[in-house]
Amino acid sequence: MGALDRMEPFSSVASSWQRDIDRMFRSLAESFGGGSLASRRTDWMPAADVLRRGDDVVIRIELPGVDPAKDLEITVEDDTLHIRGERQETEEEKREGFIRRETSYGAFERALPIPSGDRYAWDPFSTYVAKPPFFDGASSGSREVGDITGARVLAVLGDSVTTDHISPAGSIAPWSPAGTWLQERGVPPLEFNSYGARRGHHDVMVRGTFGNIRLRNRLVEGKEGPYTVHLPSDEEMFIYDASVRYQAEGVPLLVLAGREYGSGSSRDWAAKGTALLGVKAVLAESYERIHRSNLVGMGVLPLQYKPGDNASSLGLTGRETYDVLGPSEGLSPRRSVTVVATRDDGSAARFEAIARLDGPIEVDYYSGGGILPVVLQRLASGS
């Protein structure tokens, strides 16, 4: 700037700037140096003076590590001085910060208790990871495939129901079954995270199945969300709560749907959650390819209406009792089965549907209770 002589008195504006600038630069110093090596240097103190050269007011800035011409923006608006700036960390500071973070993480990691044994030690108090129930009841032999009888409908859905409708990955509502379950275990709503983050815990995910707030179940017309009615009591409740009640009563469940059921992303929990709810079969007009395969892999039978048939043409409301006849006689790829929907008045709709087991391997998976039990059986038998 050349030789500058401080001259008194300053103008009233310059004097107020001098008072303000000392205060602002202390704050600015903290902003520039926060969390870095510079913030721990005892000599790291900014300095600024308001000077006058002729008719011009000049600001002299000494801020270690900062180039005023590059890092600061100084403006005057309505006789008010505004200073804005930011400084990138130096390479030394970046290295020091990385080492500090890594050291801190390493110390925390080393302080964790290490369970003994050669098997994973499941934490019964974890709300993120739990031992899944998919192998519960599995045996070394194949299961006996039977007909589905006395089934009730958990949901009647329309066209283009996506896997996000079936198993949402987003936020968990505090009032939902999953939200209630988390709060009962001391997790406040601010720490819920999302369904996607908690996909390692089946107790969260099964409670979120059909939990999308935009789901439209025709059993509860005019209402959106994870609701249904329990039959024959006709009580409205959450889909999860109804499934628990049906399972306690020993009642198998069905889902009725329209075209393109399971469209969207190939979300595995859309099939896993469906199976854990006690759904034994889905009856739809058509399926998204991967979701249909995932249903088979979880031991859920995907049924498809014959061309020209659908719930509306057959007069199905979802309040009927359903029997799926034919699986007990043996299954083969795309075999037809008989569906009988019995109404409360004793009348019945009887029609044929296609069991969408599209190849021999899918017949094996379904007959074995799903891909996981089948793989376990093969490992146990050494085949």
Number of C-alpha atoms within 10 A of each C-alpha: 6 4 5 11 9 11 10 9 9 15 11 9 12 21 15 15 20 19 12 14 22 15 11 16 19 13 12 19 19 15 14 21 19 12 12 16 15 20 16 11 10 7 9 15 15 18 15 14 17 19 20 19 12 7 6 8 14 15 17 14 16 14 17 15 16 18 12 14 8 10 14 14 12 13 11 9 7 5 11 13 17 14 14 11 14 14 14 11 16 13 9 11 15 14 12 14 16 12 12 12 12 12 12 11 12 11 11 10 10 9 9 8 7 8 10 8 7 6 7 9 12 11 11 9 9 10 19 15 17 17 14 11 11 16 13 8 7 17 14 13 14 15 14 11 16 14 15 21 16 17 21 23 24 29 26 23 20 19 15 18 21 21 25 23 24 23 26 23 21 13 14 23 17 16 11 18 22 23 20 18 17 20 16 10 11 10 14 13 15 7 10 19 12 15 22 15 13 17 17 16 17 22 22 24 24 23 26 28 28 30 27 23 15 13 21 23 24 19 21 17 9 8 15 14 18 26 26 27 22 22 17 11 7 11 11 15 15 19 25 24 17 20 23 14 13 20 14 9 9 12 16 22 26 25 19 25 25 21 18 19 26 28 21 16 13 18 20 16 26 26 26 22 23 24 23 22 23 19 24 20 25 23 24 26 22 22 24 19 13 16 25 24 19 22 25 27 26 25 24 24 24 24 26 26 20 15 9 8 15 19 18 9 8 13 11 17 15 22 21 23 20 24 20 21 17 18 20 12 10 11 19 16 15 17 15 21 19 17 23 18 26 18 16 11 7 8 10 17 14 14 15 17 23 18 25 22 23 15 11 13 12 20 21 19 21 24 22 24 22 23 20 17 26 23 14 16 18 13 11 12 10 7 7
